[in-house]
Amino acid sequence: MTITSVASVAKTALSLLTLEEIKGSTHQVERGVLSTFEDITLTSHFQPIYSIDHQKIIGYEALIRGKDNDGNNITPDVIFDTPCDERSSVYLDRLCRYTHVANSQKLEDQDKWLFINVSSLACEKGRNYGTFFSDLLSYFNIPAERVVVEIIEDHCNNNAQLLETCNYYKSMGCLIAIDDFGAGHSNFERIWNLRPDIVKLDRSILLRAIKSNHTQKMLTSIVQILHQSGCLVVIEGIETEEQALIAIDSNADFVQGFYFSRPQAASYIQTETKPLFAHLVKQNIAIEQYQLHQDLHWSSTYRKTFLQAVMTIKTGESINSVIKPLMNLKKVIRCFLVDNQGQQLGESYIVDQGKLNPAGQFYQLQLGKDANWYRKHYIRNALRQPNQMHISPPYQSITGDGLCITTSMCFDTDEGQKILCMDILAGH
């Protein structure tokens, strides 16, 4: 072996951060394991994560807590800003993970998932300091299948290394969670590339949904896209009943936040959840039933008027003779007739342009003559099931009117099949 290679091996050996070295900074006390990093004493708190449908705890997120020599609390941000170099940062990350796994032994539910954060730097540089995590789980006899590795994807700049790290933990049997999705520069491309098992939505999305019905619909759509990508979804940071009900309505799988439980030492966590979730489900059902009652009351007049218009057109009358009752309905903004190829027949009948598009930016899109709408779901659904009334989910109208709902029906006339369409402002 050359002098150069000997020096390289020695340098590598000095760089390793083994399980034994990490254990040297920890000590056992009655309430659990404490760790020491510089002048900071570290311990673990755990915050439950709940399944909405199962109405019970399905996992715990491990969170680091610190105190200085005078007993003052030190926030996690300050703790992770303390290391002055790469090796110290990786050392702190591993020390935290050791502390969490050791303290998780005191959790009442040993069959639940354990969510453990891994720093972005450890994702990118940890391999330079030898293996650790598999040794840690083996030492405490914890199955890898119980562990969810949380990664804050926005903080990782090396996409190739991040993918390699995720695949490493997956190969061990761990689940992968992307944390704080929706904050900073988060994007779906990384979701599709990394293929995590769980995505935790950043609280900022929830706070926006509280203020905006439009954002609530976006939240539901984001959850749907993540489900279609093969991910389960956690909404975190829930602090009020209103936020909890929005999370439930979004069809997310799991919830987390102060409303359900604050982070606590393992031995103090309250695992009884049935009364709280029974209350939330009752509230959710009451809201849904109220909305259903409103929708039925609202739709009866609309349905009746729409069907009367269809019956009149089927007898050979022109749309001009039936359009007025339709356009007099409060939230109807447009009506038009289409053939079975999706081609619009004549111009659209619309309400006052000044109300729909006062600035005039979308004027050219309001003109429907010669347009072909065959691609639209409300046309295809009508063609698949003639003589049945179809009501679309809310969607963004190409005409610039915002979210709208389209009622459509395909029927036979002496001139062939036609489809009557009626656009209604969504949310009413």
N, C-alpha and C positions, 0 to 999 in steps of 0.2 A: 504493500500500500504506500502510495506516495505521501510526502509531507502535506501536500495540498489537500488530498482526500482525507487524511487524518484530521486536519484542522476543520474540514467541512463537517465530518461526523461529530467532532467535539462541539462545534457550534450548534448543530442540530440537536444534540443531546441536551445542551444547556437551554435550548428554546422550548423543550417539551413542557407542557403543563399537565402533568398526570393527575389521576384521581388522588393518589397519595399526597401529592403536594397541595392540592386544594383542601384535602381533609385537615392539613396542618393549620389552617386558619379558622377552624370551626371547633366548637366545644358544646357538649351536651349540658343542658340545664333541665330543671323539672318540667318547664312548659314547652320544651322543644330544643331545637338546635339554633345556636347563635353563631354568627360568623363575624370576622373582623377584617375590614379592609382599610388600611391606613388608620385613621382615628375614628372610623365609623363602625358602629355595631349594627349588624344586619340581621333581620329575621323575616319571617314570611307571614303574610295574611292571605286569606283565600276568599274569593267572591264566587258564589254559586252562579251557575248558568242553568236556565230552566228550559225544559221542553214545554211549549204551549199546549200541545195536544196531549202529552202524557201527564201534564200538570205536576211535574216533579223535577228535582235536580237531576241533571244528566252529566254535570261536570263542574269543576272548580278551576278558576283562573288563579294562578299563583302570582302574587304581587309583592315586590320587595318593600320593606320598611326599614328606616335607619334612624339611629340616634347618635349624637356626638358624645364626647366624654362628660358633658354636663347634663346629659339626659334630654337635650333639645331634639325635637323631630327634624329630620332632614328629608326633603322631598326627593322622590326618585330622579327628577331631572338633575338635581344637584349631585346626587350619588353618581349618576352615570357621566357627569361632566368632570368628575374628580380625576380619573386616570390621565396621565400625561403622555403615554405612549401606547403603541399598538399592543405590546405584550401585556401591559397592565389592564388594558381594556378587555382583552380576551380572558385574562385571569379573573376580572370582576364578573364577567358574564358567566363563567363556569362556577365561580363561587356562589353566585345567586342561584344557579340551577341546582347545585348540590344542596343548598339551604332549603330550597323549595321541595325537592324530592324527599329529603330527610324529614322535613316537617309534615309532609303529606301523610306520613305514616300514622299521624294522630287523627286524620279525618275519619269520621264515623262510617262513611260509605267508601269502601275500598274497591268497589266495582265501577266507580264513576270515572269519566275522563279527567285527566289532569292537564290543564292548559298551561304551557310553560313558554314564556317569551324567550326568543333568541335574538340577540342584538344584530343589527345589520353588519357590523364589523366582524362579529364572530362568524356570520354566514360567509363573508368574503375571505377572511384570514384565518379562521379557526383551524383549517387543515394544516397550516404551517406549524402547529403546536401539538400535533399528535392526536390520537383518538381519545375521546373522553366520555361522550354521552352513553354509548353502549356499555362501557365499563360502569358508569354510574347506575344505570338501570339494573344491570346484573348484580351490583353490590347490594342494592336494596330489594332485589327480587321483584321488580315491577315489570309486568309484561309491556312490551313496546306498544301493543295494541291499545293500552289504556292512556297513552300519552298523545296529546295534540300539541305540536310545535307551532307556536305563533310567530309569524314573521311580519314586520311592518314593511310592506313592499315598497313604499314610497322612499324609504331611506336607503335602499339598495340600488346602486348605480350599475353594478356589473351583472347584466342579465344572464350571461352564460354561467357565471359562478353561482348566482341565485338558483338557477334551474338545477345545477349540479348538486347544490346543497339540499334542495327539496327532494331530489331523487335519492340522495343518501339517506335522509330520514325515512322516506317511504320504504326504501329497501330494508330498513330495520323493522318495519311494521308500524311505525308511527303515522298518525294522521297529520296533515298539513293544514294550517289555518292562515289566511291572510288577514291581518289586522288593519283597522282604520281605513278600510276601503271607502273611497268617496272624498277623502281629504287630500290636499296637495295635488300631486300629479297622478293620482291613481287612474288606471284605465283598464278597460276590459281585455286589451291585448295580453297583459300579463296574466290575467285570469285564464285565458285560453292557452297560453304557453305553459304556465306552471301547473294548471289543473289541480288546484287545491281541493281538499275535501270540504272545507268550511270557509266561509267568508264572513268577517265581522264588519258590519257597516258602521262607518264613523257617525258619532252622535250629531254632527252638524246637519246631516240629512234629515234626521228626526226632528231637530229644532226648526228646520225650514218647513217641514210637513205640518207642524203645529200651526203655522201662520198662513198656510196656503193650501187650499183644496187641490189646486193644480199640482203642487209638489207631492201631496199625498198620493195622487194617481201615479206620479213619476216613481215614488218609492215602491209602489206595488209593481210597477213595470220592471224596475231594477231587480227586485226579488225574483220576478218571473224569469228574467234573462239569466240570472245566476242559477236558478233551478234548471233551466234548459242547458246550462253549461256543466251540469253535474255537481253543483255545490249545494250544501246546506247553508242556511243563512242565520246569522245571529245579529239582532239589533241590540246594541249596547248603549249604556249611558241613560237608561230609562229612570226618571226621577219622580214622575207623577202618574196618576191614574190615566189622565188624558193621553200621555205619551204611550203608556202600556196598551191602551185600546187601539191607538193608531198602529202600533207594532203588530198587534193581533190581526187587525184588519188588512195589513199588508201581505199576509200569508207567509211571514217569516216563520222559521222553524223554532228558533230559540230566542230567549230574551235574557238580558243581564242589566243590572243597575241598582242604584240605591233604593228605588221603590220596592224592590224585592228583598234585597239584603245588602248591607254594607260589607266591605272586606273585613274579615276578622281572623283572629288566630284560630287554628283548626278545631280546637276543643270547644269553641264558643258558638259555632255555626248552628243556627236553628234550621232543621231539615223539614219541618212540617209546613207544607205549602198548600194543601187542599183548600182551606177556607179562602185564602186570597185568590186562588185561581177560580174557585167556584163563583166568587163575587165578580171577577172580570168576565167570565163567560156569560153570567147572567146579564151584565151590563151590555156586552157585545150583542147578545141575542135581542135585548130590548131595543137597541139602536137599529139593528137590522130589520126587526119587525116593524118599527116605526117607519123606516125608509120604504119597506115593502108596501105598507098601507098607503103612504104618500104616492108611491109609484102607481099603485093600482087605481087610486082615486084620480091621479093625473092622466093615466093612460086610457081610461075607459072612454072619455070623450074623444081623445085623439084616435083611438082604434076605430071607434064607431064612425067618425067622420071620414077617416081614410078608407075604410071598407066600403062605405057608401059611394065614395068617389070611384073606386075600382069597379063596382057594380054598374055605375052609370056609364063609364067608358066602355065596358064590355058590351053594352047594348048598342054601341055605335055612336054615342055622343062624343063630342070633342072634349079635350081636357079643359078648354076655355069655359065650358059650361059648369065645371065642378071645382074650378080652382079657387074661387072666392071663399067657400067655407073652410078649405084647407088653410089658406093664407091668413084667415082670421083667427086661427088658433094662436095662442099667445106667444109661444116660443118657436113656432115654425119660421124658418128663415128662407127656405127655398123648396120648390117642387119642380120636378122635370120628368119627362117620359123617355124611355130607352127601348130599343128593339132587342131581340134575342142575341144579337151580335155585340151588344154593349154600346151601340151607336146612339147618341142622344138625338131625339126627334124634336127639332125646333129649339127655341131659346128657353132658358130657365125662367121660371116665375120666381121673383125674389122680392123681399121686403125692401123698404127704403134703403138705397145704397149709402146714404149719408149716415145712417145708424150703424150699418155693418162695417163700413170702411170709410170713416170720415175723412181720412187724409188721402184716400184714393190710390194708395200704393198697390193694392191688389185688384184694381179695377179690371185688368185684362184677364185675370183668372176667374172673375165672376161670370164671364161670358161663356156659356156652356155649349152653344150651338156648334155642331160638327165635332164635339169632343167624343172620345170613346172611353167608356168607363168599365170595360169588360174585366180589367185587372182587379177591380174593387171587390172586396169580400161580400158586400151587400148585393152586388149583381150576381155573383156566382152562386151564393146561397139561394137567392130567389129562383135562379134557373134550375138548380138541383131539386128544389121542392116547389113546383108551381102551385098556385092557388093557396099558398100559406104565407102569412104575414111574418116578415123577418125584421128584427130590430138589432142593429149592430151595437157592439160595445162602443164607448166613446173613442174617437180618434181625431187627430189633427187634420182639419179640412184643408185641402190644397187651395181653397179659395180665400184663405187668410182669415176665416171667421173664428179661429180658435178651435177648441174641442167641440165636436158635434156628434150627433147620433143620426143614423139614416134608417128610416123605415122603408122597406121595399117589398113588392109583391109582383110575381110574374103571373100573367093570366092570358087566356086566348081571346082574340078578337077576329073579326072577319078578315082583317089585314095581317094576321099572324100574331105570334106572341109579342106582348109588350110588358114592360116593367115600369110601374109607377114608383117614384122615389120621393121621399119627403125628408128634408134635413131639419133637425131640431137642435137648438143650442144645448150642449151637454150640461149636466148638473142641475137641470130644472125638471 
